[in-house]
Amino acid sequence: MKKTIITVVALSIIGFANAQTPEQRGLEIAKAAEKADLGFNSSSVQLKMTLKNKNGQTSERSLTTRTLELTEDGDKSLIVFNSPKDVKGTSTLTFTHKVGSDDQWLYLPSIKRVKRISSNNKSGPFVGSEFAYEDLSSQEVEKYSYKFLEEKNGLLIVEQDPVDPKSGYTRRVVSYNKNKGYRIEKVEFYDRKNALLKTLTYSDYKLYKNKFWRAGVFNMVNHQSNKETRLEFNDYNFDVNLTDDDFSQVALKRAGN
Amino acid sequence: MNAIKKVRDKSNRFAKQWAEFVIKRKWYVLIASLILAMGLGSQGNMEFDGDYHVFFSKSNPELEAFDALQEKYTKDDNVILVLSPSNKNVFTRDNLSAIESLTAEAWNTPYSSRVDALTNFQYTSAQGDDLYVDDLSYESELKSESEIQQIKQRALKEPLLVNRILNENGSVTAINITVRLPGEDSAKEIPEVTAFVREMIANFKEKHPNFEVHSSGLVPLNTAFFEASMRDLMLTMIMLIIVIITTFILTRNIYSTIATLVVVMFSIMSAVGFVGLMGIKLTPPSSVFPTMILTLAVADSIHILITMLQKMRKDGLSKIDALTESMRLNFMPVFITSLTTVIGFLTMNFGDVPPFWDLGNITAFGMTMAFLFSTTALPALMAILPVKSKVKQKEESKLIKANWYTTLGEFVVKQPRRLTIISLVIIGGLTYLATKNSFNDEFINYFDESVEFRTDTDYISDNLTGIYNIEYSIGSGESGGINNPEYLKNLNAFENWLEEQPEVVHVNAFSEVARRVNRSMHGDNEQFYRVPDNREEAAQYLLLYELSLPFGLDLNNQINVDKSETRVTVTIENVTSADMIVFAKKGEDWLKNNTPEPMHAIGVSPTLMFSKLGFRQADSMFKGNIIALILISLVLMFALRNFKLGLLSIIPNVTPVLVGFGIWALYKGQINTGMVIVFGMTLGIIVDDTVHFMSKFLRARRELGYDAKQAVIYAFETVGKALVTTTLVLLAGFAILSTSSFALNSYMARITVIIIVSALVIDFILLPSLLILTSKKNTSIKANN
């Protein structure tokens, strides 16, 4: 009996001394990534979204995204559609929350009205693309539970399980680049039956203000439907100095016109 | 005619030398045969392919059109589970909770991409000024009585649900699971889905015994194809027993029976090896190949064995002499009949349905090997086995039998003209009837009522919705054009027109989504249940709606990436293939007459592909049949060494098929794809009767100097019995196949039975009559010589 106790104590001491649990390590990495990106305040960027089906038929949309950094709660963002023509000026405003569902509004210029979007459905595709709304929204640490899997060529592989039961995924497997400010290189998405659904690859990274890594291209491939969506970003502008007023419903209407 | 005599002597000499060689080297020959059969057999690999796509060749235009549509939207194979609660009301707290939990479980189906059910239906409504999209019934166990009543009212008014997911009085509902099979190995993927779904249903029934569950859809169809293949492969065992019994009765000799068994087993082993070497995956039509080979191969052995035993019993020859003599007499006839059978089966390659290519090629290979083994392993084995004979025992019964055939011969000889006329009138009448058959490839009716897929599908058709559908991909001609009000109005008009058609059960069109969202954007005002009349509005409503949909329930299965085309799915009652084709055409014509050109579309769907399969197969087989007829007639001319009789043989060879389809018109009146191949196939088989009868007739004329009438009687006496026995063996084989639960096989076997019987009757009545009538002008062939 005595021996067992000693062994257990000894083992736990070794355990604590050498490594955290995979869960702790995972959370630590996510927090480090968040910290690395802290302090950008606000940004604005133009992007082109290209949808491609199995046969290579494509369809394009062009968008402008503005983001406001918040520390006490999730970031705020505003997306404006510049094309196709019949949705030009349509814009969405999102308040991400660290806990609970995000708030989201859509401005429809054709009827000059702002409509709230059902908050419990955010796992559907974003404008017919392979991105779900939840893939594009601000990645708050609190939205997942974490498990560190392995380290491979300087990449830290972490499994993230969404907290929200309405999420379309059972888990995501994220590769963080330890040497490049914990920027994300790749995310694999597993659907509700835990089969690999999509892979998102980030490329053409650029370092802004000597601190913030931003990818020039997001490429999402759906392995089940063989469809693809590519986001191509122009240069980020970190000097827009946006404020809370630029992320209100009034601003939403204004942005669309 | 010296040249011909030389050829005959040569072939006789060859056959004799062959026989002597085989008998002398019996052990080597036997071991070589064994090694060949085992060697081929070891390459054997029986894999099944149940995917319904196997019925369509790569170049099939209906398949191409359907694949193109699926690639534009989503590839949808499905399982539909139909739930019938015993209280005949879906809308109770317990029932809704049960449906909700089964829906959640259904998401775990392998390869599933979407699950549509009553509870997760995305109900759209206005809440204040906002668009609200949510599950029709979420967390159903917490709902109050009034909330459940509200859900019921909403559901029964929802055009997207009624007659698709829910019946009109709310007593039966469905869960539709869409799966996206990678299509890399259907033999693995389909059973994986099926096993999961079956277990899910079993668990559900255990937890909720008040529910009846029926399942159908494309995946269960594929499974039914799989299972039909395996069941029909099992028929081989029954046929094997029949072969043993028949051989024993006909030869009354245990060693002959063993030798026959060895030959047919070797032939089948070789054919199985062929399947493996060629990488053929078995499908219901091709899985009957062992039974086919058994049926056809046994005749070769029986001919050789009966002659040998006769020579021993009647003429008192020694075993070796009798064997050599039998080989000499039978080598050419067995060669010729095998050749015609092989030609007949190879013509299946002219068709447009790949499983029948496989059936034709495997059987043709098996028959070639059967010929080889019948002329090597069989005599070698008979030379080894201690066969004894009881001389002249059955003389009396033989005489009686001979008398029966003689009587028939005399009967025919007395009135050839009258019999010819009567036969031709009957054949003419039945030929006319044969044209009254119509094609019907309703794939559900491929399975008889002993198959669960069939009964479940019938239940679903009777109680909830249709299983057959047609899809149109309707273009707008411009990127984003589906939001053009003109397009939406035309689409809506098409939807309305379809709804009015009597055979239509349900229509799923994008115009319904546009109407529904427009209504909700106007505070659920029924007056706005119409398509928006402004393009920007339509586009922005759609954007809002799409942003509101959850995982897996998006519009990608209905709208293409460019938002320039939408998919219209029409569910149809069970109608015949011909009506299905007419309906699809009617829809195409309506679009042509009422909409601008970009909106013109052709109807496509698996149902339609099967509907057109029979016609396509018939068209493509036509050429093959003509070639088979020419080739086989040429073989006959060569075998009989007589041009005129070769030409005459076309009549008894072609008429049985006409008679067969004439009788079929009276029996069923509907023919399927499987029956299209019977012309070439039966031609190769029934031609044997003609060959035997005509060659004996000719021998009597040429060698014995008989006149036509005497020659006919001689032919009856010498081959009458042989023809009857081989016909009986063939009938046994095809009768067994006709018990198949799979109509492509059972109908094919049934009409073959009719054709084989007709062939025998025609060869006994019409053929001799014609032989006498055509011989009258030149009284004796010998005189001509």
Interface residues (C-beta under 8 A of the other chain):
Chain A: L51 K52 N53 K54 N55 Q57 T58 S59 F81 P84 K85 D86 V87 T90 T92 Q104 L106 L108 P109 S110 I111 R113 K115 R116 I117 S118 N120 N121 K122 S123 G124 P125 F126 V127 G128 A132 Y133 K166 S167 G168 D191 R192 K193 A195 Q224 S225 K227
Chain B: E71 K72 T74 K75 W107 N108 T109 P110 Y111 S112 S113 D129 D130 L131 Y132 V133 D134 R180 S479 G480 N483 M521 N534 R535 E536 E537 A538 A539 Q540 Y541 L543 L544 E546 L547 S548 L549 P550 F551 G552 L553 D554 L555 N556 I559 N560 V561 D562 K563
